[in-house]
Amino acid sequence: MADDTILTPAPIRWFSADDSNIPEDILDWLMEVGSMTRRFEEHCQQVSVVPFRECFITAAELGDESEHLPKSERYWLREIVLYGDNIPWLLGRTVIPEETLTGTDKRLVDVGTVPLGRYLFSGNNLTRDYIQIGQQGQHWARRSLLRLSGKSLLLTEVFLPESPVYKMNKIKGGK
């Protein structure tokens, strides 16, 4: 990934599918197959998004993300901070090959402050190929290859310390 992304400075360490050292309550969140936005909404009054970076980038700026996406001349990049009741809960990075941005899906470049989950899960044309779990320092992360009308996009999410992802673990750990 590029050096000027919100998902640095620490690289994300991706785990193999059979890694069993992930606490069960955390794993439940990380393996969520529905909308993470909807799940977050169960834990706050308001979910909001502040875009950090939205632009087209080249394949050279993708790093290892290029291994998960079809080759394209350009990719739409959207990096955001998602808040629950004005508390930062998640850093999100979406990379979309330009070829995915056709028909009604051209609107993906204009979602602005709308959580991506509201757009993606509003229809029945979304599938998920896989979820890969990782860690960035002490923060849990996941990356999903999604298909919108059969066309690829890669979503990386880093869960920040105040995210409800960690709440059950804090209760169990007595913190």
VOBA-1610 file (N, C-alpha, C; in pm, whole numbers, padded with zeros to 5 digits, always signed):
BEGIN
Met+00083-00118+00000Met+00000+00000+00000Met+00088+00124+00000Ala+00033+00231-00046Ala+00106+00356-00055Ala+00143+00407+00084Asp+00249+00485+00092Asp+00295+00538+00220Asp+00203+00643+00279Asp+00120+00706+00196Asp+00034+00813+00246Asp-00110+00765+00271Thr-00124+00643+00314Thr-00254+00587+00342Thr-00284+00591+00492Ile-00409+00590+00529Ile-00445+00588+00671Ile-00416+00453+00733Leu-00390+00353+00651Leu-00367+00219+00704Leu-00221+00193+00737Thr-00137+00294+00741Thr+00002+00279+00782Thr+00019+00360+00910Pro+00126+00355+00979Pro+00258+00312+00936Pro+00282+00162+00955Ala+00214+00098+01047Ala+00240-00045+01069Ala+00174-00128+00960Pro+00246-00224+00904Pro+00184-00311+00804Pro+00084-00406+00871Ile-00008-00455+00793Ile-00104-00553+00844Ile-00042-00691+00824Arg-00043-00770+00932Arg+00005-00908+00924Arg-00118-00997+00903Trp-00124-01060+00787Trp-00239-01143+00751Trp-00216-01286+00799Phe-00321-01346+00855Phe-00313-01481+00909Phe-00363-01584+00809Ser-00321-01708+00828Ser-00373-01817+00748Ser-00512-01852+00800Ala-00590-01921+00718Ala-00729-01952+00750Ala-00742-02041+00874Asp-00640-02118+00907Asp-00650-02212+01019Asp-00588-02161+01149Asp-00557-02033+01156Asp-00501-01976+01278Asp-00608-01977+01387Ser-00579-02043+01497Ser-00681-02058+01601Ser-00654-01971+01724Asn-00564-01876+01715Asn-00531-01792+01829Asn-00615-01665+01837Ile-00723-01660+01764Ile-00809-01542+01764Ile-00922-01566+01864Pro-00940-01474+01961Pro-01049-01493+02058Pro-01183-01508+01986Glu-01266-01597+02037Glu-01392-01631+01971Glu-01484-01510+01952Asp-01491-01422+02052Asp-01579-01306+02040Asp-01527-01208+01935Ile-01396-01198+01920Ile-01337-01114+01815Ile-01361-01179+01679Leu-01342-01308+01672Leu-01361-01382+01547Leu-01504-01366+01495Asp-01600-01364+01586Asp-01740-01345+01548Asp-01758-01214+01471Trp-01692-01108+01516Trp-01698-00980+01447Trp-01623-00986+01314Leu-01503-01040+01317Leu-01419-01040+01197Leu-01478-01123+01084Met-01554-01225+01117Met-01613-01311+01015Met-01756-01271+00978Glu-01798-01154+01021Glu-01932-01102+00986Glu-01948-01101+00835Val-02049-01171+00784Val-02071-01176+00640Val-02174-01073+00594Gly-02249-01019+00687Gly-02344-00914+00652Gly-02275-00778+00654Ser-02354-00675+00664Ser-02304-00539+00665Ser-02244-00504+00800Met-02116-00467+00802Met-02052-00423+00926Met-02116-00293+00974Thr-02159-00209+00880Thr-02229-00086+00916Thr-02353-00119+00999Arg-02433-00214+00952Arg-02554-00252+01026Arg-02519-00307+01164Arg-02414-00385+01170Arg-02375-00441+01300Arg-02330-00330+01395Phe-02254-00235+01344Phe-02212-00121+01427Phe-02334-00042+01475Glu-02435-00028+01390Glu-02553+00050+01426Glu-02627-00009+01545Glu-02605-00136+01574Glu-02665-00199+01691Glu-02599-00152+01821His-02484-00083+01810His-02406-00045+01927His-02393+00106+01945Cys-02470+00183+01869Cys-02462+00329+01883Cys-02589+00392+01828Gln-02601+00522+01848Gln-02715+00597+01795Gln-02694+00635+01648Gln-02567+00664+01612Gln-02539+00711+01477Gln-02403+00663+01428Val-02403+00605+01309Val-02279+00570+01239Val-02256+00678+01134Ser-02134+00732+01131Ser-02101+00833+01030Ser-01964+00802+00971Val-01940+00859+00855Val-01816+00835+00782Val-01753+00968+00743Val-01623+00978+00760Val-01548+01093+00712Val-01446+01040+00611Pro-01463+01078+00483Pro-01365+01035+00383Pro-01229+01098+00410Phe-01126+01019+00395Phe-00988+01066+00413Phe-00922+01087+00277Arg-00946+00993+00187Arg-00885+01000+00055Arg-00976+00928-00045Glu-01006+00995-00156Glu-01085+00937-00264Glu-01024+00982-00395Cys-00972+00887-00472Cys-00907+00921-00598Cys-00878+00795-00677Phe-00841+00814-00803Phe-00793+00702-00883Phe-00645+00683-00857Ile-00602+00557-00851Ile-00461+00523-00835Ile-00423+00420-00940Thr-00293+00398-00957Thr-00244+00299-01052Thr-00214+00168-00981Ala-00193+00064-01057Ala-00160-00068-01001Ala-00032-00062-00919Ala+00062+00024-00958Ala+00189+00035-00885Ala+00168+00081-00741Glu+00056+00148-00713Glu+00028+00199-00579Glu-00045+00098-00490Leu-00075-00020-00544Leu-00154-00118-00470Leu-00073-00207-00376Gly+00051-00234-00406Gly+00126-00330-00325Gly+00065-00469-00338Asp+00055-00540-00225Asp+00004-00678-00230Asp-00146-00686-00261Glu-00214-00576-00258Glu-00357-00577-00294Glu-00378-00620-00438Ser-00279-00596-00523Ser-00292-00632-00665Ser-00309-00782-00684Glu-00262-00861-00587Glu-00277-01007-00596Glu-00422-01050-00582His-00507-00964-00530His-00646-00999-00502His-00745-00943-00603Leu-00696-00859-00693Leu-00786-00791-00787Leu-00744-00817-00932Pro-00840-00810-01024Pro-00803-00821-01165Pro-00719-00702-01209Lys-00637-00723-01307Lys-00553-00615-01359Lys-00642-00506-01418Ser-00601-00382-01392Ser-00674-00267-01442Ser-00574-00154-01462Glu-00605-00063-01551Glu-00519+00053-01570Glu-00527+00147-01450Arg-00649+00159-01395Arg-00670+00246-01279Arg-00765+00178-01181Tyr-00753+00220-01054Tyr-00838+00170-00947Tyr-00892+00289-00869Trp-01019+00282-00831Trp-01075+00384-00744Trp-01038+00348-00601Leu-00981+00442-00529Leu-00942+00423-00390Leu-01028+00511-00302Arg-01083+00451-00198Arg-01159+00527-00099Arg-01111+00484+00038Glu-01059+00579+00115Glu-01018+00554+00252Glu-01102+00642+00343Ile-01152+00581+00449Ile-01244+00653+00538Ile-01214+00623+00684Val-01269+00706+00770Val-01278+00676+00912Val-01428+00664+00942Leu-01468+00552+01001Leu-01607+00531+01039Leu-01619+00556+01189Tyr-01721+00632+01225Tyr-01743+00671+01364Tyr-01875+00613+01414Gly-01876+00574+01540Gly-01999+00539+01611Gly-02019+00644+01718Asp-02127+00721+01707Asp-02152+00831+01801Asp-02029+00921+01816Asn-01969+00956+01704Asn-01854+01047+01697Asn-01725+00992+01757Ile-01718+00863+01779Ile-01596+00798+01827Ile-01541+00714+01712Pro-01414+00731+01675Pro-01359+00653+01563Pro-01353+00504+01595Trp-01419+00424+01511Trp-01428+00280+01531Trp-01353+00200+01426Leu-01340+00253+01306Leu-01287+00172+01198Leu-01218+00258+01094Leu-01107+00207+01042Leu-01043+00264+00923Leu-01079+00172+00807Gly-01127+00228+00699Gly-01166+00147+00584Gly-01091+00189+00459Arg-01054+00092+00380Arg-00985+00115+00253Arg-01052+00026+00149Thr-01109+00088+00048Thr-01174+00015-00060Thr-01098+00042-00188Val-01066-00064-00261Val-00998-00053-00389Val-01086-00120-00494Ile-01120-00042-00597Ile-01216-00089-00698Ile-01155-00074-00837Pro-01139-00185-00911Pro-01091-00172-01049Pro-01186-00084-01128Glu-01131-00004-01217Glu-01213+00088-01295Glu-01323+00014-01372Glu-01295-00109-01412Glu-01393-00189-01488Glu-01516-00225-01404Thr-01505-00220-01274Thr-01619-00246-01186Thr-01717-00128-01188Leu-01666-00012-01220Leu-01744+00112-01213Leu-01824+00134-01341Thr-01916+00042-01368Thr-02001+00053-01487Thr-02147+00051-01445Gly-02233+00097-01532Gly-02376+00099-01503Gly-02405+00175-01376Thr-02496+00122-01295Thr-02532+00190-01170Thr-02417+00190-01069Asp-02322+00099-01086Asp-02209+00092-00991Asp-02109+00206-01010Lys-02130+00290-01111Lys-02048+00412-01125Lys-02065+00501-01003Arg-02179+00485-00934Arg-02208+00568-00816Arg-02112+00543-00701Leu-02035+00435-00707Leu-01938+00406-00600Leu-01836+00518-00581Val-01809+00595-00685Val-01712+00705-00671Val-01775+00827-00606Asp-01906+00824-00586Asp-01976+00939-00530Asp-02047+00911-00398Val-02010+00804-00327Val-02083+00774-00203Val-02049+00872-00091Gly-01934+00938-00100Gly-01901+01044-00005Gly-01906+01000+00140Thr-01996+01062+00219Thr-02003+01033+00362Thr-02099+00919+00395Val-02153+00853+00293Val-02240+00738+00316Val-02153+00616+00344Pro-02182+00540+00450Pro-02106+00418+00474Pro-02119+00323+00354Leu-02009+00264+00313Leu-02008+00176+00196Leu-02107+00062+00210Gly-02120+00010+00333Gly-02214-00099+00357Gly-02356-00065+00320Arg-02396+00061+00340Arg-02533+00102+00303Arg-02554+00089+00153Tyr-02450+00121+00077Tyr-02462+00109-00070Tyr-02454-00038-00111Leu-02352-00107-00066Leu-02327-00244-00112Leu-02439-00341-00074Phe-02492-00327+00047Phe-02591-00424+00095Phe-02735-00379+00068Ser-02752-00274-00013Ser-02887-00226-00043Ser-02956-00308-00151Gly-02881-00386-00225Gly-02939-00470-00330Gly-02907-00616-00305Asn-02936-00698-00403Asn-02907-00841-00388Asn-02800-00888-00486Asn-02716-00794-00531Asn-02615-00828-00630Asn-02474-00832-00572Leu-02463-00850-00439Leu-02332-00853-00372Leu-02301-00994-00324Thr-02180-01041-00354Thr-02131-01167-00299Thr-01992-01143-00240Arg-01952-01232-00151Arg-01822-01221-00087Arg-01745-01349-00116Asp-01626-01336-00178Asp-01544-01453-00208Asp-01476-01506-00083Tyr-01421-01417+00000Tyr-01353-01460+00121Tyr-01334-01343+00217Ile-01303-01378+00341Ile-01260-01284+00443Ile-01125-01332+00493Gln-01027-01243+00493Gln-00894-01275+00545Gln-00873-01189+00670Ile-00826-01252+00777Ile-00809-01184+00905Ile-00663-01148+00926Gly-00640-01033+00988Gly-00505-00990+01018Gly-00500-00900+01140Gln-00380-00851+01168Gln-00360-00757+01276Gln-00264-00649+01232Gln-00295-00527+01272Gln-00207-00412+01250Gln-00170-00362+01389Gly-00051-00399+01435Gly-00015-00371+01573Gly-00110-00447+01664Gln-00179-00375+01752Gln-00277-00437+01843Gln-00419-00437+01786His-00436-00381+01668His-00570-00369+01610His-00601-00486+01518Trp-00719-00542+01533Trp-00764-00647+01443Trp-00803-00586+01309Ala-00788-00665+01204Ala-00820-00618+01069Ala-00880-00735+00990Arg-00948-00699+00884Arg-00996-00801+00791Arg-00996-00743+00652Arg-00988-00832+00555Arg-00992-00791+00415Arg-01086-00888+00346Ser-01173-00831+00263Ser-01273-00911+00192Ser-01267-00882+00043Leu-01271-00987-00035Leu-01290-00971-00179Leu-01439-00984-00203Leu-01499-00874-00246Leu-01642-00869-00273Leu-01664-00863-00423Arg-01782-00906-00464Arg-01821-00895-00605Arg-01956-00826-00610Leu-01959-00719-00684Leu-02080-00641-00703Leu-02122-00664-00848Ser-02235-00728-00866Ser-02281-00770-01000Ser-02171-00851-01070Gly-02099-00932-00993Gly-01995-01018-01047Gly-01860-00950-01067Lys-01850-00821-01036Lys-01726-00745-01056Lys-01658-00719-00922Ser-01525-00730-00919Ser-01446-00730-00796Ser-01427-00593-00732Leu-01418-00596-00598Leu-01366-00484-00521Leu-01308-00541-00392Leu-01204-00476-00340Leu-01134-00523-00221Leu-01157-00424-00108Leu-01204-00475+00005Leu-01233-00392+00121Leu-01145-00436+00237Thr-01066-00343+00291Thr-00984-00368+00409Thr-01037-00283+00522Glu-01055-00345+00639Glu-01108-00276+00756Glu-01015-00300+00875Val-00977-00192+00942Val-00896-00199+01063Val-00983-00146+01178Phe-01000-00229+01281Phe-01088-00196+01392Phe-01010-00123+01500Leu-01051-00001+01527Leu-00982+00087+01622Leu-01018+00049+01767Pro-00936+00093+01866Pro-00951+00048+02005Pro-01088+00069+02068Glu-01160+00174+02030Glu-01291+00201+02091Glu-01406+00129+02019Ser-01374+00053+01917Ser-01475-00021+01842Ser-01543-00125+01930Pro-01671-00150+01909Pro-01740-00254+01987Pro-01683-00394+01964Val-01600-00409+01863Val-01535-00538+01839Val-01463-00584+01965Tyr-01405-00489+02039Tyr-01324-00522+02156Tyr-01402-00523+02286Lys-01526-00481+02287Lys-01601-00463+02411Lys-01621-00593+02487Met-01660-00700+02421Met-01683-00827+02490Met-01552-00879+02549Asn-01443-00862+02477Asn-01314-00908+02524Asn-01274-00830+02651Lys-01303-00701+02656Lys-01271-00619+02774Lys-01355-00666+02893Ile-01481-00697+02870Ile-01568-00743+02978Ile-01517-00876+03033Lys-01486-00969+02942Lys-01437-01100+02984Lys-01303-01089+03054Gly-01220-00997+03008Gly-01087-00982+03067Gly-01087-00899+03193Gly-01202-00842+03229Gly-01214-00763+03350Gly-01154-00625+03341Lys-01132-00573+03220Lys-01073-00440+03205Lys-01178-00332+03206
//
